[in-house]
């Protein structure tokens, strides 16, 4: 492989790693909000079935 190929492979893997980190951080930051939304929607849906 040429140096360019190694560089492109490195950049590709680094991009995947950074995206994975950002997704994990976002999930952690928004976990409480998401739980509250799920609880509200569950209550509304449960109420509509009664």
Secondary structure by P-SEA (a helix, b strand, c coil): ccaaaaaaaaaaaaaaaaaaaaaaaaaaaaaaaaaaaaaaaaaaaaaaac
